Amino acid sequence: MDWQELTDLTRGEPFVVERVRLAGNGIAVEGQFEPPQLAQLSADDQVFVAAFVRSHGSIKEMERIFGVSYPTIKSRLNRIAESLDFVDTDPAPSGADVVDRLRRGEIDVQEALAELERSR
């Protein structure tokens, strides 16, 4: 069964994967695993995201593929983006990281205090 079949089967309802088997060596892991965010999208949205990636993010190409207008593409992208959690690409450093950098002499006391203040 692939993700699209699973998505159709669950009809958009949240689900938890409880067993994963590694195909190469037959090892199985049991627990409660949340499926990847993209697998939680509807089948139509999964196709849309795949098309967007294949078109290298070209909205003009997406307009051609789906036969819809620029605002329709943008609206759908925005709706999908709202349902996804994004990784913070510039997270605030932890206090321990700042202290370690201070200890190694990479930053001075004033810089350390400023970073700690920003991370609050």
C-alpha positions as CSV (number, residue, x, y, z in Angstrom):
1,M,0.0,0.0,0.0
2,D,1.4,3.4,-0.9
3,W,0.7,6.7,0.9
4,Q,-1.9,7.8,-1.6
5,E,-3.9,4.7,-1.0
6,L,-3.6,5.1,2.8
7,T,-4.6,8.8,2.5
8,D,-7.7,7.7,0.5
9,L,-8.5,5.0,3.0
10,T,-8.3,7.4,6.0
11,R,-10.4,10.1,4.2
12,G,-8.3,12.9,5.7
13,E,-8.8,11.7,9.3
14,P,-5.6,11.7,11.4
15,F,-3.9,8.4,11.8
16,V,-1.0,6.8,13.6
17,V,1.4,4.2,12.2
18,E,2.1,1.5,14.8
19,R,4.4,-0.8,12.9
20,V,7.3,-0.1,10.5
21,R,9.2,-2.9,8.8
22,L,12.6,-2.2,7.2
23,A,12.4,-3.8,3.7
24,G,16.1,-4.5,3.4
25,N,16.6,-6.6,6.5
26,G,13.1,-7.4,7.8
27,I,13.5,-5.6,11.1
28,A,10.2,-4.4,12.5
29,V,9.8,-1.5,14.9
30,E,6.5,-1.1,16.8
31,G,5.4,2.1,18.5
32,Q,3.3,5.1,17.6
33,F,4.7,7.1,14.7
34,E,3.1,10.1,13.1
35,P,3.3,9.9,9.3
36,P,5.3,12.6,7.5
37,Q,3.4,15.9,7.1
38,L,3.2,15.6,3.3
39,A,1.6,12.1,3.7
40,Q,-1.1,13.7,5.9
41,L,-2.2,16.0,3.0
42,S,-5.1,14.9,0.9
43,A,-4.2,12.9,-2.2
44,D,-5.0,15.9,-4.4
45,D,-2.7,18.2,-2.4
46,Q,0.0,15.6,-2.5
47,V,-0.2,15.6,-6.3
48,F,-0.2,19.4,-6.3
49,V,2.9,19.6,-4.2
50,A,4.7,17.0,-6.3
51,A,3.8,18.9,-9.5
52,F,5.1,22.1,-7.8
53,V,8.4,20.5,-7.0
54,R,8.7,19.0,-10.5
55,S,8.1,22.4,-12.0
56,H,10.9,23.8,-9.8
57,G,8.4,26.1,-8.2
58,S,7.2,27.8,-11.4
59,I,3.8,29.1,-10.9
60,K,3.5,29.8,-14.6
61,E,4.1,26.1,-15.2
62,M,1.6,25.2,-12.5
63,E,-1.0,27.4,-14.3
64,R,-0.3,25.4,-17.5
65,I,-0.5,22.0,-15.8
66,F,-3.7,22.6,-13.9
67,G,-5.3,25.0,-16.2
68,V,-6.0,27.6,-13.5
69,S,-5.0,31.2,-12.8
70,Y,-2.1,32.6,-10.8
71,P,-4.3,33.6,-7.9
72,T,-5.8,30.1,-7.7
73,I,-2.3,28.5,-7.6
74,K,-1.2,31.0,-4.9
75,S,-4.3,30.4,-2.9
76,R,-3.8,26.7,-2.9
77,L,-0.1,27.0,-2.0
78,N,-1.0,29.3,0.9
79,R,-3.7,26.9,2.1
80,I,-1.2,23.9,2.0
81,A,1.5,25.9,3.6
82,E,-0.8,26.8,6.5
83,S,-1.3,23.1,7.2
84,L,2.5,22.4,7.4
85,D,4.9,23.0,10.3
86,F,8.1,24.6,9.1
87,V,11.5,24.0,10.6
88,D,13.1,27.2,12.1
89,T,16.2,27.6,9.9
90,D,17.7,30.1,12.3
91,P,16.8,28.9,15.8
92,A,18.0,30.8,18.8
93,P,21.0,29.3,20.4
94,S,20.5,27.5,23.7
95,G,22.1,28.9,26.8
96,A,24.5,26.0,26.9
97,D,25.6,26.7,23.3
98,V,26.2,30.4,24.2
99,V,28.2,29.5,27.3
100,D,30.3,27.0,25.3
101,R,31.1,29.5,22.6
102,L,32.0,32.1,25.3
103,R,34.3,29.5,27.0
104,R,36.0,28.7,23.7
105,G,36.6,32.5,23.2
106,E,34.5,32.6,20.0
107,I,32.4,35.4,21.5
108,D,32.9,37.9,24.3
109,V,30.8,38.5,27.3
110,Q,28.7,41.3,25.7
111,E,27.9,39.1,22.7
112,A,27.0,36.3,24.9
113,L,24.6,38.5,26.9
114,A,23.1,39.9,23.8
115,E,22.5,36.3,22.4
116,L,20.9,35.2,25.6
117,E,18.6,38.2,25.7
118,R,17.5,37.6,22.1
119,S,16.7,34.0,22.8
120,R,14.2,34.9,25.6
